[in-house]
Structures are given as structure tokens and as C-alpha cells.
């Protein structure tokens, strides 16, 4: 009797497995990249974050996790750059194991070029290596306000300083090895300080060429070990012509770099207030592109529908460049998890990153 039951059920098991595989293949064809981008957890929040990977990202079929690590790692190549509380190699391996088990590609990020400070605090690279500062004459304020007389948003390092790449490339290599990954995200968004007139190396040089040169250096370093570079796309858009402004696009002439950088760089195209269709621009320039929402569910759904439409209605040459969606979170992992699980007094009115994440992936789950 037992053998009869097993032989009866076996075709059912095969059918169910085949159906699941077909559904996964169909989703991969419709939306190859289904991503989530967030700051890497600190050690106290590591286990909760791994649980989030297993219980929340995986059931939603997230297949790409961009982790903003920066200096939240116990680097051995440059231990002076570690945060005071930072992930150990063993901590990172817990994340790697969870992602591997669940078929998720993990992509670590270290902000390069721009975002070397925030508000009134200098980040670790320029704190320990002040000689790399593109604008050393701009002093960090005791209290940060915007706008300000120095047009200070975030500091940048000088891309032409002869010592900077030895340091940052060591960080790239170490963090990629720790996460066992073949991709790295260099940030490179919102670069306001570049080619400063008072920089003895960059002053007077073409800002687009400077930006493109730095992207290309990082790209070539990664390509030497068969790794792919991802960056944010805002500096490659003309903020004046498009009307997108100085945050989501460039007001300092870096946009022409789009025609100077390698075409296999993956572009993360972010727009948070409107579903601007600049993904088409990047794809037409020959780049793979993902669209990145933040906190507005309605905008995220529009962007998702656009991405599907772009893939469906494009030539074969263009279709493959529209890669998918990446939900972005611009808070710490711990704060996001509190909001996601309702353990915060903060009221979101349905317009927080965790709301956007839920709605976006609910819509993705409806895809055939």
C-alpha cells in the first residue's frame, strides 16, 4: 500500500516542482533583477537582519541585496578605517551564507569619490587621510545647514591624488573577498565637489573627464578580477536640460561622462518624487539599468510598470538592458526593521520605505 501511495504521488511532486521552476523562470525573464538596498547591519542587529533575509526577502523572491558597508567592517588592509563598532569577517559570512542559501546575489557598497562626509562629520577616509580631500579649505561646520556659503553637501576625495587609489582599491578587494561576490557598488552619487578650482591637481580640468576617469579606474580595477561595477546614475544626467535639478541629476557638467565610461557599468537610476523615465536614456546609451524607488508606493508601482513595459516593448538589443527594480532604504538596518515590524512610534502615513517595499513586492508577486 505504501509503494502504491508513493508511486501515485510522485507525478504530483514532479508537476509541482516543474510549475515552481516555470514560475521562477517566467519572473526572471520578466524582471531579472529584484533588489533591495540598505545599510549593512551593525553587529548587535546582525541576527535580526539574517532573519529578515530568510523570512522576508526570500519569500518575496528578492535576488539582489546591495549592502552599504562603507567602514562598518573590520578591515585588515586598513584597520585605521574601521568604524568603532564594525562587522567581523565571521559576521559577514553569516550574511553570505543566508544569501547563498536563498539564491540572493550580495553586492557590497563603499561610497567612493563623493559622500566622504555627512552633515558636520567627516567620514573615515578623509578623517584618517586628510591629504585626499578635494576641498581642504572648506572646513566642517559645528552645525550643518543647507544651503551654506561653501555649497557644502558632502566632501569628496581628490580623484587625482597619487595615494588615494592604493587605499580605496585595498578596501574594494577586501570587502569583495569577504562577501565572496563578483560585483561591487561604488556609490558615486551627488558628487558636488569635483574639479575644484583650488585643487592643485584637479583645478581647471573638465569635470566630466574627471568623473569618467574615476569611474573607469574603479571599473578597470574590478574587471581585472572579473568583477562588475555598479553606480548610482544621477551624475550622468543633465540636470538643466531635463529639469531634474542638482540632486537627481548634475548641475556641474559631469553628465557628459556618460559617453566616456565603459558600457558594462550597471546604472542604478533613482527618482523618488516622480517616476521619471530616464532608464530609457541609460539603456539607449548602452548600459544595463535598474530603477530604484524609495518611500512612495505609488511611484514605485509606476516605475515597476514602466520597467515591465520597457522590456516588453523594446527591441531585443534594448530589452536586455532593462534589468529590473531595486528598493532603496536610506536609514540604518535596525531603524528599517523597527518600522517594518511596527516597533516604532513613527507614523509613516503609508509613505515610508517599508511601505514602499511591501507594496512594490506585492505587485511583483502578481506578475505572471
C-alpha positions, 0 to 999 in steps of 0.5 A, spaced: 500 500 500 505 504 501 509 503 494 502 504 491 501 511 495 508 513 493 508 511 486 501 515 485 504 521 488 510 522 485 507 525 478 504 530 483 511 532 486 514 532 479 508 537 476 509 541 482 516 542 482 516 543 474 510 549 475 515 552 481 521 552 476 516 555 470 514 560 475 521 562 477 523 562 470 517 566 467 519 572 473 526 572 471 525 573 464 520 578 466 524 582 471 531 579 472 533 583 477 529 584 484 533 588 489 533 591 495 538 596 498 540 598 505 545 599 510 549 593 512 547 591 519 551 593 525 553 587 529 548 587 535 542 587 529 546 582 525 541 576 527 535 580 526 537 582 519 539 574 517 532 573 519 529 578 515 533 575 509 530 568 510 523 570 512 522 576 508 526 577 502 526 570 500 519 569 500 518 575 496 523 572 491 528 578 492 535 576 488 539 582 489 541 585 496 546 591 495 549 592 502 552 599 504 558 597 508 562 603 507 567 602 514 562 598 518 567 592 517 573 590 520 578 591 515 585 588 515 588 592 509 586 598 513 584 597 520 585 605 521 578 605 517 574 601 521 568 604 524 568 603 532 563 598 532 564 594 525 562 587 522 567 581 523 569 577 517 565 571 521 559 576 521 559 577 514 559 570 512 553 569 516 550 574 511 553 570 505 551 564 507 543 566 508 544 569 501 547 563 498 542 559 501 536 563 498 539 564 491 540 572 493 546 575 489 550 580 495 553 586 492 557 590 497 557 598 497 563 603 499 561 610 497 567 612 493 569 619 490 563 623 493 559 622 500 566 622 504 562 626 509 555 627 512 552 633 515 558 636 520 562 629 520 567 627 516 567 620 514 573 615 515 577 616 509 578 623 509 578 623 517 584 618 517 587 621 510 586 628 510 591 629 504 585 626 499 580 631 500 578 635 494 576 641 498 581 642 504 579 649 505 572 648 506 572 646 513 566 642 517 561 646 520 559 645 528 552 645 525 550 643 518 545 647 514 543 647 507 544 651 503 551 654 506 556 659 503 561 653 501 555 649 497 557 644 502 553 637 501 558 632 502 566 632 501 569 628 496 576 625 495 581 628 490 580 623 484 587 625 482 591 624 488 597 619 487 595 615 494 588 615 494 587 609 489 592 604 493 587 605 499 580 605 496 582 599 491 585 595 498 578 596 501 574 594 494 578 587 494 577 586 501 570 587 502 569 583 495 573 577 498 569 577 504 562 577 501 565 572 496 561 576 490 563 578 483 560 585 483 561 591 487 557 598 488 561 604 488 556 609 490 558 615 486 552 619 487 551 627 488 558 628 487 558 636 488 565 637 489 569 635 483 574 639 479 575 644 484 578 650 482 583 650 488 585 643 487 592 643 485 591 637 481 584 637 479 583 645 478 581 647 471 580 640 468 573 638 465 569 635 470 566 630 466 573 627 464 574 627 471 568 623 473 569 618 467 576 617 469 574 615 476 569 611 474 573 607 469 579 606 474 574 603 479 571 599 473 578 597 470 580 595 477 574 590 478 574 587 471 581 585 472 578 580 477 572 579 473 568 583 477 562 588 475 561 595 477 555 598 479 553 606 480 548 610 482 546 614 475 544 621 477 551 624 475 550 622 468 544 626 467 543 633 465 540 636 470 538 643 466 536 640 460 531 635 463 529 639 469 531 634 474 535 639 478 542 638 482 540 632 486 537 627 481 541 629 476 548 634 475 548 641 475 556 641 474 557 638 467 559 631 469 553 628 465 557 628 459 561 622 462 556 618 460 559 617 453 566 616 456 565 610 461 565 603 459 558 600 457 558 594 462 557 599 468 550 597 471 546 604 472 542 604 478 537 610 476 533 613 482 527 618 482 523 618 488 518 624 487 516 622 480 517 616 476 521 619 471 523 615 465 530 616 464 532 608 464 530 609 457 536 614 456 541 609 460 539 603 456 539 607 449 546 609 451 548 602 452 548 600 459 544 595 463 539 599 468 535 598 474 530 603 477 530 604 484 524 607 488 524 609 495 518 611 500 512 612 495 508 606 493 505 609 488 511 611 484 514 605 485 508 601 482 509 606 476 516 605 475 515 597 476 510 598 470 514 602 466 520 597 467 515 591 465 513 595 459 520 597 457 522 590 456 516 588 453 516 593 448 523 594 446 527 591 441 531 585 443 538 589 443 534 594 448 530 589 452 536 586 455 538 592 458 532 593 462 534 589 468 529 590 473 527 594 480 531 595 486 528 598 493 532 603 496 532 604 504 536 610 506 536 609 514 540 604 518 538 596 518 535 596 525 531 603 524 528 599 517 526 593 521 523 597 527 518 600 522 517 594 518 515 590 524 511 596 527 516 597 533 516 604 532 512 610 534 513 613 527 507 614 523 509 613 516 502 615 513 503 609 508 509 613 505 515 610 508 520 605 505 517 599 508 511 601 505 514 602 499 517 595 499 511 591 501 507 594 496 512 594 490 513 586 492 506 585 492 505 587 485 511 583 483 508 577 486 502 578 481 506 578 475 505 572 471 
